[in-house]
Amino acid sequence: MIFANGFTFSNFIIDAFSIFMFILWFWLFITITSDLFRRTDISGFMKIVWVIFLIVLPYIGIFAYVLTQGRDMAHRNQERAQKAREELRHIVGYSVADEIEKLDKLRTTGSISDDEYKRLRSRLVD
């Protein structure tokens, strides 16, 4: 019997670790399936194969997806974030030139240093 000794510290640690692993698996599962269904570079059949693999062999499927698609996942997330920023700028009406003008005003008033100005301006230009 696994809990024959009652509630002990080792049982608590095992339970806490089990709950942590389940939450970690669930978070990774949601992240991977959201990335999988947003992809346009693979067919619907391959998406079904990945989903079946994720359901039948949950941990192995997640680790396999992260190992084979991890770098591309990060790249797709960066592209999505950049696109969202550009759409927001378009909706709000601010352009890079407006932002540089604001930086110029901050530098002339002394709110930011020249190093901060150069760093922020290079981030805007990129």
TAUR-V772982 format. One line per field, one symbol per residue. ss: DSSP state (@ for helix, = for strand, . for the rest). phi: phi as a letter, one per 20 degrees, with the letter a starting at -180 (. if undefined). A space follows every 50 residues. Layout:
ss->???
phi->???
//
This chain:
ss->........@@@@@@@@@@@@@@@@@@@@@@@@@@@@@@.....@@@@@@@ @@@@@@.@@@@@@@@@@@@@@@@@@@@@@@@@@@@@@@@@@@...@@@@@ @@@@@@@@@....@@@@@@@@@@@@.
phi->.fdfenecfffffffffffffffffffffffffffffefdecefffffff ffffefcgfffffffffecgffffffffffffffffffffffoedfffff fffgffffenfcefffffffffffff
//
